[in-house]
Amino acid sequence: MAAEKVVMGWLPATDALPYFVALEEKAFEKVGIEVVDRKFTSPTTLVDGFLSNQVEVGPYGTAPGIALAAEAQNPGTLKLFGFSGGVADTDYVNSSLLVKPDSPIKAISDLKGKKIGHMPGIQWRTNTKYILRNAGIDPDKDVVLAELALNVQLPAVISGTVDALITIEPMGSMGIASGDVRAVVTNVGAKYITSPWFGGGAVMTTKFIKERPETARKIMLVLREITDKIQANFDQYRPLLAKYVGVPEASLPVVRKLIFRNERDVDETDLRSEQNVIDMLYKEKVIPVHFEIKDKFVRLGDIK
């Protein structure tokens, strides 16, 4: 039988590690799936790919906030089936606030009057504004915000184009390891928004699930097995970040691990935390309607 083609989209970040492992181990091929690979540098363009039916599956690495905002504006389009991220006060680190080593910025309160870079898209723009506002800084008047694609984030801090940067892994670890930046806050999302903070998620279009349920189930089962492996031994798979994300070999040992939660393992705490993000997006008027995360999350048993 000919392999079934599935278009998969991803971002060059630690969140996409399950996808990298699957490619290396030919895990999709083994179940009769041929991957049509689509790499993106912006979480917004990745989600746009889902909406335009150019991408069918995001096997970890899709920004759930952007995906949920898109789903709110286009109901019935997307389903989440896994999360990845950081947990406050643990070794699982997803996001950091970075500055140059000699910067006078020592705390979030020092960001007033500064130019701050962040991940592209509504998720991190809203996050950044929320964090600043809670620190007594008016994000619309007291700072300048700049959306930066992953590949230009560290150069922007190092060159002084921005005074500070809120980014995801492995950008933070890479910059710190090279000595070019230092962290003002580690796990900024988990500390100041909600914990666990899920910067990444696994996504399928509802069109794909409805039209190809058996293939959707195969993908879920593959990713169950792989996320279990990564959770058990992140160090074993960390080197793939050099090949797929461009992490320098010398920086690999310091790259922080993420927590990966497949659809079988996602629990009430995880869903409550992501609900907090939905509540924030609604409060900040990013999404037009309020909804429950449980209605946007799909598990293996839900697909018939």
KEKE-3310 file (N, C-alpha, C; in steps of 0.2 Angstrom, whole numbers, plus 5000, padded with zeros to 4 digits):
npx = (5004:5002:5011:5002:5000:5004:5003:5014:5017:5030:5039:5056:5060:5062:5050:5046:5052:5047:5043:5055:5061:5052:5054:5068:5067:5059:5046:5033:5033:5034:5021:5014:5013:5017:5027:5024:5034:5034:5042:5042:5045:5038:5026:5013:5012:5012:5000:4991:4993:4986:4973:4971:4971:4984:4992:4991:4993:5001:5014:5017:5024:5016:5010:4999:4991:4989:4984:4971:4966:4964:4955:4944:4940:4937:4927:4927:4938:4951:4959:4967:4979:4989:5002:5016:5029:5034:5036:5034:5047:5054:5064:5059:5059:5052:5052:5060:5066:5077:5092:5106:5122:5128:5118:5107:5095:5087:5075:5058:5051:5060:5059:5052:5050:5058:5063:5056:5058:5049:5041:5033:5016:4999:4999:5011:5012:5001:5003:5015:5011:5002:5010:5018:5008:5004:5015:5014:5017:5012:5008:5005:5010:5022:5032:5040:5035:5041:5039:5048:5055:5060:5074:5080:5080:5090:5101:5096:5095:5108:5114:5108:5097:5085:5081:5077:5072:5059:5058:5057:5063:5075:5081:5084:5093:5103:5108:5112:5122:5132:5136:5132:5120:5110:5099:5085:5073:5069:5058:5047:5034:5028:5029:5023:5011:5003:5005:5006:5015:5011:5019:5019:5010:5001:4993:4979:4969:4951:4945:4955:4954:4941:4940:4950:4951:4957:4970:4973:4972:4983:4994:4992:4995:5008:5015:5012:5020:5032:5033:5033:5045:5054:5051:5055:5069:5076:5089:5094:5088:5091:5102:5096:5092:5102:5103:5090:5086:5097:5105:5121:5134:5141:5133:5123:5122:5117:5104:5088:5076:5059:5042:5032:5016:5006:4990:4984:4990:4987:4980:4968:4974:4982:4973:4966:4976:4978:4966:4966:4974:4965:4955:4962:4965:4952:4949:4958:4953:4956:4951:4934:4924:4920:4926:4927:4942:4941:4932:4939:4949:4956:4956:4963:4952:4941:4941:4933)
npy = (4994:5011:5025:5036:5053:5067:5083:5092:5105:5115:5124:5130:5126:5120:5115:5107:5095:5082:5080:5080:5069:5059:5060:5056:5043:5037:5036:5039:5034:5021:5018:5019:5032:5046:5060:5077:5090:5105:5120:5133:5150:5159:5159:5163:5163:5149:5145:5152:5143:5132:5137:5140:5128:5123:5116:5102:5095:5099:5093:5096:5111:5121:5137:5137:5148:5157:5148:5145:5158:5159:5149:5154:5164:5157:5146:5129:5125:5120:5108:5105:5093:5090:5097:5107:5114:5125:5124:5133:5136:5124:5112:5112:5122:5135:5148:5165:5180:5191:5200:5211:5207:5218:5226:5238:5233:5224:5219:5216:5228:5237:5239:5249:5262:5256:5246:5232:5216:5202:5186:5183:5187:5186:5179:5180:5194:5198:5191:5198:5211:5209:5204:5216:5225:5220:5223:5236:5244:5253:5245:5251:5264:5266:5258:5251:5239:5225:5214:5199:5188:5171:5168:5181:5185:5184:5191:5204:5208:5207:5217:5228:5233:5230:5232:5222:5205:5194:5177:5160:5143:5135:5147:5155:5148:5146:5159:5162:5153:5156:5168:5180:5185:5188:5181:5189:5185:5168:5156:5165:5165:5155:5160:5172:5172:5159:5143:5126:5134:5133:5135:5129:5118:5103:5101:5098:5100:5101:5097:5088:5078:5074:5069:5060:5050:5038:5040:5051:5045:5036:5045:5052:5041:5038:5049:5049:5038:5044:5056:5050:5044:5055:5062:5053:5053:5066:5070:5061:5064:5077:5081:5082:5095:5102:5098:5101:5114:5122:5124:5127:5115:5116:5122:5114:5105:5114:5117:5120:5108:5104:5101:5088:5085:5073:5069:5058:5060:5073:5083:5088:5099:5104:5108:5117:5127:5131:5135:5147:5155:5156:5164:5175:5180:5183:5193:5202:5206:5200:5188:5186:5179:5170:5154:5136:5127:5113:5110:5112:5103:5087:5070:5053:5043:5051:5051:5044)
npz = (5000:4996:5005:5015:5013:5024:5028:5038:5050:5057:5070:5072:5086:5104:5107:5097:5097:5098:5085:5078:5083:5079:5065:5064:5069:5060:5063:5059:5046:5048:5051:5040:5035:5025:5028:5023:5024:5032:5036:5047:5052:5060:5073:5069:5055:5054:5060:5052:5041:5044:5044:5031:5025:5021:5030:5039:5051:5067:5074:5089:5095:5089:5093:5107:5111:5100:5091:5098:5098:5084:5082:5089:5081:5070:5071:5075:5068:5072:5083:5098:5104:5113:5124:5127:5137:5151:5169:5183:5195:5193:5184:5171:5158:5148:5144:5143:5150:5143:5143:5138:5145:5151:5154:5162:5167:5179:5184:5180:5182:5178:5165:5160:5148:5139:5124:5119:5113:5107:5104:5088:5084:5091:5103:5111:5111:5118:5130:5134:5136:5146:5157:5159:5162:5174:5182:5184:5173:5159:5144:5132:5132:5140:5135:5120:5109:5100:5087:5084:5073:5076:5071:5072:5084:5095:5089:5089:5102:5106:5097:5102:5096:5102:5119:5128:5128:5126:5125:5119:5122:5111:5112:5123:5131:5122:5120:5133:5135:5126:5132:5128:5132:5147:5159:5165:5170:5172:5165:5162:5157:5165:5178:5178:5172:5170:5177:5174:5160:5144:5130:5118:5108:5102:5087:5076:5061:5061:5050:5045:5055:5054:5040:5039:5050:5055:5052:5059:5072:5071:5071:5084:5092:5088:5093:5106:5111:5108:5115:5128:5128:5127:5139:5148:5145:5142:5139:5130:5118:5115:5107:5094:5093:5088:5074:5069:5074:5075:5086:5093:5095:5106:5115:5118:5130:5139:5136:5141:5147:5142:5148:5141:5136:5131:5123:5131:5144:5148:5161:5173:5179:5169:5159:5166:5167:5154:5151:5159:5151:5140:5146:5149:5136:5132:5141:5138:5126:5114:5109:5102:5108:5123:5129:5133:5136:5136:5126:5115:5114:5110:5112:5110:5111:5107:5094:5081)
capx = (5000:5006:5010:4997:5004:5001:5007:5015:5020:5033:5044:5063:5061:5062:5044:5045:5057:5044:5042:5061:5062:5048:5057:5074:5066:5055:5040:5027:5034:5032:5013:5011:5012:5023:5027:5026:5037:5033:5045:5040:5049:5033:5020:5007:5011:5010:4993:4988:4994:4981:4967:4971:4972:4990:4995:4985:4995:5007:5015:5020:5027:5012:5008:4992:4987:4988:4979:4965:4963:4962:4949:4939:4938:4935:4925:4927:4943:4957:4959:4973:4979:4995:5005:5023:5030:5038:5033:5037:5051:5056:5069:5056:5059:5050:5052:5065:5067:5084:5095:5114:5126:5130:5111:5105:5089:5087:5069:5053:5049:5065:5058:5048:5054:5063:5061:5056:5056:5045:5039:5028:5009:4995:5000:5016:5011:4996:5007:5020:5007:4999:5015:5020:5003:5004:5021:5013:5019:5007:5012:5004:5013:5028:5037:5039:5035:5043:5039:5054:5055:5065:5081:5083:5079:5096:5105:5092:5097:5116:5116:5105:5091:5080:5084:5076:5068:5055:5059:5056:5068:5081:5085:5087:5099:5109:5111:5116:5128:5137:5138:5130:5114:5109:5092:5082:5068:5068:5051:5043:5027:5025:5030:5019:5004:5000:5009:5012:5014:5012:5021:5019:5005:5000:4987:4976:4963:4946:4944:4959:4951:4934:4941:4955:4951:4962:4977:4974:4974:4990:4998:4992:4999:5016:5017:5011:5026:5038:5033:5035:5053:5057:5050:5060:5076:5077:5096:5096:5086:5093:5106:5093:5091:5108:5102:5084:5085:5104:5109:5128:5135:5144:5127:5118:5122:5113:5097:5083:5071:5052:5038:5028:5010:5002:4983:4982:4992:4984:4975:4964:4978:4985:4968:4965:4981:4977:4959:4968:4976:4959:4952:4966:4964:4946:4949:4962:4949:4960:4946:4928:4919:4923:4924:4931:4947:4939:4928:4944:4955:4954:4959:4962:4946:4936:4941:4930)
capy = (5000:5018:5028:5042:5059:5071:5089:5094:5111:5116:5129:5128:5127:5114:5112:5103:5090:5075:5079:5078:5062:5055:5060:5052:5036:5035:5033:5040:5030:5014:5017:5021:5040:5050:5067:5082:5094:5112:5123:5140:5154:5163:5155:5166:5160:5142:5144:5153:5138:5128:5140:5140:5121:5121:5112:5097:5093:5102:5088:5099:5117:5126:5141:5136:5154:5159:5143:5146:5164:5158:5145:5158:5168:5153:5141:5122:5124:5117:5105:5104:5086:5090:5103:5107:5120:5126:5124:5137:5133:5117:5111:5113:5129:5137:5155:5169:5187:5191:5207:5210:5206:5224:5230:5240:5230:5219:5216:5218:5235:5241:5239:5255:5266:5252:5243:5225:5211:5196:5181:5186:5184:5189:5176:5184:5201:5199:5189:5203:5217:5207:5204:5223:5229:5218:5226:5243:5247:5254:5243:5255:5271:5266:5254:5250:5232:5223:5207:5197:5181:5167:5169:5187:5188:5185:5197:5210:5210:5208:5223:5234:5235:5230:5232:5216:5200:5188:5172:5153:5138:5135:5153:5158:5144:5147:5165:5162:5148:5160:5173:5186:5188:5185:5180:5193:5180:5162:5154:5171:5164:5151:5163:5178:5171:5153:5137:5126:5138:5129:5139:5125:5113:5099:5103:5095:5103:5097:5094:5082:5073:5071:5066:5055:5048:5033:5043:5055:5041:5034:5051:5052:5035:5039:5055:5046:5034:5048:5060:5046:5043:5061:5063:5048:5054:5071:5071:5057:5067:5084:5083:5084:5102:5105:5097:5104:5121:5125:5125:5125:5109:5118:5125:5108:5103:5119:5118:5117:5103:5105:5096:5086:5082:5070:5069:5054:5062:5080:5082:5094:5105:5106:5111:5123:5132:5133:5139:5154:5158:5158:5169:5181:5182:5186:5199:5207:5207:5196:5184:5189:5175:5165:5146:5131:5123:5106:5109:5113:5098:5081:5064:5047:5040:5055:5051:5037)
capz = (5000:4996:5011:5015:5014:5029:5028:5045:5050:5064:5071:5075:5094:5108:5108:5091:5098:5097:5078:5076:5085:5074:5059:5065:5070:5054:5066:5054:5040:5050:5052:5033:5034:5022:5030:5019:5029:5031:5041:5048:5057:5064:5075:5066:5049:5055:5062:5045:5037:5046:5042:5024:5023:5019:5035:5042:5058:5070:5079:5094:5093:5088:5099:5108:5112:5093:5088:5101:5095:5077:5083:5092:5076:5065:5076:5072:5063:5075:5089:5102:5107:5117:5126:5129:5141:5157:5175:5188:5200:5191:5178:5165:5157:5142:5141:5147:5148:5142:5141:5137:5151:5155:5154:5169:5168:5184:5185:5175:5183:5175:5158:5158:5144:5135:5118:5121:5108:5109:5098:5083:5085:5096:5110:5115:5112:5124:5136:5136:5139:5153:5162:5160:5166:5181:5185:5184:5167:5153:5138:5126:5133:5143:5132:5113:5108:5093:5086:5081:5071:5080:5069:5073:5091:5099:5086:5090:5109:5106:5094:5105:5093:5108:5126:5131:5124:5129:5120:5121:5121:5115:5111:5129:5133:5117:5121:5139:5135:5123:5136:5124:5135:5153:5160:5170:5173:5169:5165:5163:5156:5170:5184:5178:5168:5173:5178:5169:5155:5138:5125:5112:5108:5096:5084:5070:5059:5062:5043:5044:5059:5051:5034:5040:5057:5056:5051:5065:5078:5071:5073:5091:5095:5087:5097:5113:5112:5108:5121:5134:5128:5129:5146:5152:5144:5137:5137:5124:5111:5115:5101:5088:5092:5084:5067:5066:5076:5074:5092:5093:5099:5113:5119:5119:5137:5144:5134:5146:5145:5142:5149:5135:5139:5126:5125:5136:5150:5150:5166:5175:5180:5163:5156:5170:5166:5147:5152:5161:5145:5136:5150:5148:5129:5132:5145:5134:5120:5109:5106:5103:5113:5128:5128:5137:5133:5135:5119:5109:5115:5107:5114:5105:5111:5104:5086:5079)
cpx = (5004:5005:5005:5001:5000:5005:5007:5019:5024:5037:5050:5063:5061:5056:5042:5049:5053:5044:5049:5063:5058:5051:5064:5073:5061:5048:5034:5027:5032:5025:5010:5010:5018:5022:5029:5028:5036:5036:5043:5044:5045:5028:5013:5006:5010:5003:4989:4988:4988:4974:4966:4972:4978:4994:4989:4987:5001:5009:5020:5024:5023:5010:5001:4988:4985:4983:4972:4962:4960:4955:4943:4936:4935:4933:4925:4932:4949:4955:4966:4973:4986:4998:5012:5025:5034:5033:5037:5041:5053:5061:5066:5055:5057:5051:5057:5064:5074:5086:5103:5117:5127:5123:5110:5098:5090:5081:5064:5051:5054:5064:5054:5053:5059:5059:5061:5054:5053:5043:5034:5021:5006:4996:5005:5015:5006:4999:5011:5016:5004:5004:5017:5015:5003:5010:5020:5016:5014:5010:5011:5007:5020:5034:5035:5040:5037:5043:5045:5054:5061:5073:5084:5083:5085:5100:5102:5094:5104:5118:5113:5099:5085:5084:5083:5072:5065:5055:5057:5063:5069:5085:5088:5093:5105:5112:5115:5122:5134:5140:5136:5124:5114:5101:5090:5077:5068:5061:5046:5036:5024:5025:5024:5012:5001:5005:5005:5010:5016:5013:5020:5013:5005:4993:4985:4970:4957:4944:4948:4956:4945:4935:4946:4956:4956:4969:4978:4975:4981:4995:4998:4996:5006:5018:5016:5018:5032:5039:5035:5042:5056:5057:5054:5067:5077:5084:5098:5094:5088:5097:5103:5091:5096:5106:5096:5083:5092:5107:5116:5129:5137:5138:5122:5117:5118:5106:5093:5078:5064:5048:5033:5022:5006:4994:4981:4984:4990:4979:4971:4968:4981:4979:4966:4970:4980:4970:4961:4971:4970:4956:4956:4965:4957:4946:4953:4959:4952:4955:4939:4923:4923:4921:4929:4936:4945:4935:4933:4950:4952:4958:4958:4955:4940:4936:4939:4931)
cpy = (5006:5021:5034:5048:5064:5077:5092:5100:5112:5122:5127:5130:5120:5111:5107:5097:5083:5074:5077:5071:5057:5054:5055:5045:5033:5032:5034:5035:5023:5012:5019:5028:5043:5057:5072:5088:5101:5116:5131:5144:5159:5159:5157:5163:5152:5141:5146:5148:5133:5130:5140:5133:5119:5117:5108:5096:5097:5098:5091:5105:5122:5130:5140:5143:5157:5154:5144:5152:5163:5154:5149:5162:5164:5146:5134:5121:5120:5113:5104:5096:5085:5096:5102:5114:5120:5126:5128:5133:5126:5117:5112:5120:5131:5144:5159:5176:5189:5198:5205:5210:5212:5228:5232:5236:5224:5215:5219:5225:5239:5242:5245:5260:5263:5249:5235:5220:5205:5192:5185:5183:5187:5185:5179:5191:5202:5197:5195:5209:5215:5207:5211:5226:5227:5221:5234:5247:5247:5251:5247:5262:5270:5262:5254:5242:5230:5216:5204:5189:5177:5168:5176:5190:5189:5191:5203:5213:5211:5215:5229:5236:5235:5230:5226:5211:5195:5183:5165:5149:5136:5142:5156:5154:5145:5154:5166:5158:5152:5166:5180:5189:5185:5185:5185:5189:5174:5159:5159:5169:5160:5155:5169:5178:5165:5147:5131:5131:5134:5134:5135:5120:5108:5100:5099:5100:5098:5094:5088:5076:5070:5067:5060:5052:5043:5035:5047:5051:5038:5039:5052:5047:5036:5044:5053:5043:5039:5053:5057:5045:5049:5063:5059:5050:5060:5072:5067:5060:5074:5086:5084:5091:5105:5104:5101:5112:5125:5127:5123:5119:5110:5120:5119:5106:5108:5120:5115:5112:5106:5100:5094:5082:5079:5070:5064:5056:5069:5079:5088:5100:5108:5110:5117:5129:5135:5137:5146:5158:5161:5164:5176:5184:5185:5193:5204:5209:5205:5192:5186:5185:5171:5158:5142:5127:5116:5105:5110:5107:5091:5075:5058:5044:5044:5054:5044:5036)
cpz = (5000:5003:5010:5017:5019:5029:5036:5045:5057:5064:5074:5082:5097:5108:5102:5092:5096:5089:5076:5077:5080:5068:5059:5065:5065:5057:5062:5049:5042:5051:5045:5032:5031:5024:5024:5024:5027:5037:5041:5053:5062:5066:5071:5059:5049:5056:5055:5041:5038:5043:5035:5021:5020:5023:5038:5050:5060:5075:5085:5091:5090:5094:5101:5108:5105:5090:5091:5099:5088:5077:5085:5086:5070:5068:5072:5067:5066:5081:5092:5104:5111:5119:5127:5132:5147:5163:5180:5193:5199:5186:5171:5163:5149:5139:5146:5145:5148:5140:5140:5144:5155:5155:5161:5171:5173:5186:5180:5176:5180:5167:5155:5154:5139:5129:5120:5115:5111:5103:5094:5085:5091:5103:5114:5116:5118:5130:5139:5139:5146:5158:5164:5164:5173:5185:5185:5178:5161:5147:5132:5126:5135:5140:5124:5112:5101:5092:5082:5079:5075:5078:5070:5080:5095:5096:5088:5097:5109:5103:5097:5101:5098:5114:5130:5127:5128:5124:5123:5120:5114:5114:5117:5131:5128:5119:5128:5139:5131:5126:5133:5128:5142:5154:5166:5174:5169:5170:5166:5162:5162:5177:5184:5175:5171:5173:5178:5163:5148:5132:5118:5113:5102:5093:5077:5068:5060:5055:5042:5049:5056:5045:5034:5047:5059:5056:5057:5071:5077:5073:5080:5094:5094:5092:5105:5115:5112:5113:5127:5134:5130:5136:5150:5151:5139:5134:5130:5117:5110:5109:5095:5087:5088:5076:5065:5068:5075:5080:5091:5097:5106:5118:5121:5126:5141:5142:5139:5143:5146:5145:5143:5138:5133:5128:5130:5143:5152:5155:5168:5176:5174:5159:5159:5168:5159:5147:5155:5155:5141:5140:5149:5141:5128:5135:5141:5127:5113:5105:5107:5107:5118:5127:5132:5133:5132:5128:5113:5110:5113:5110:5109:5105:5108:5097:5084:5072)
residu = (MET:ALA:ALA:GLU:LYS:VAL:VAL:MET:GLY:TRP:LEU:PRO:ALA:THR:ASP:ALA:LEU:PRO:TYR:PHE:VAL:ALA:LEU:GLU:GLU:LYS:ALA:PHE:GLU:LYS:VAL:GLY:ILE:GLU:VAL:VAL:ASP:ARG:LYS:PHE:THR:SER:PRO:THR:THR:LEU:VAL:ASP:GLY:PHE:LEU:SER:ASN:GLN:VAL:GLU:VAL:GLY:PRO:TYR:GLY:THR:ALA:PRO:GLY:ILE:ALA:LEU:ALA:ALA:GLU:ALA:GLN:ASN:PRO:GLY:THR:LEU:LYS:LEU:PHE:GLY:PHE:SER:GLY:GLY:VAL:ALA:ASP:THR:ASP:TYR:VAL:ASN:SER:SER:LEU:LEU:VAL:LYS:PRO:ASP:SER:PRO:ILE:LYS:ALA:ILE:SER:ASP:LEU:LYS:GLY:LYS:LYS:ILE:GLY:HIS:MET:PRO:GLY:ILE:GLN:TRP:ARG:THR:ASN:THR:LYS:TYR:ILE:LEU:ARG:ASN:ALA:GLY:ILE:ASP:PRO:ASP:LYS:ASP:VAL:VAL:LEU:ALA:GLU:LEU:ALA:LEU:ASN:VAL:GLN:LEU:PRO:ALA:VAL:ILE:SER:GLY:THR:VAL:ASP:ALA:LEU:ILE:THR:ILE:GLU:PRO:MET:GLY:SER:MET:GLY:ILE:ALA:SER:GLY:ASP:VAL:ARG:ALA:VAL:VAL:THR:ASN:VAL:GLY:ALA:LYS:TYR:ILE:THR:SER:PRO:TRP:PHE:GLY:GLY:GLY:ALA:VAL:MET:THR:THR:LYS:PHE:ILE:LYS:GLU:ARG:PRO:GLU:THR:ALA:ARG:LYS:ILE:MET:LEU:VAL:LEU:ARG:GLU:ILE:THR:ASP:LYS:ILE:GLN:ALA:ASN:PHE:ASP:GLN:TYR:ARG:PRO:LEU:LEU:ALA:LYS:TYR:VAL:GLY:VAL:PRO:GLU:ALA:SER:LEU:PRO:VAL:VAL:ARG:LYS:LEU:ILE:PHE:ARG:ASN:GLU:ARG:ASP:VAL:ASP:GLU:THR:ASP:LEU:ARG:SER:GLU:GLN:ASN:VAL:ILE:ASP:MET:LEU:TYR:LYS:GLU:LYS:VAL:ILE:PRO:VAL:HIS:PHE:GLU:ILE:LYS:ASP:LYS:PHE:VAL:ARG:LEU:GLY:ASP:ILE:LYS)
# end
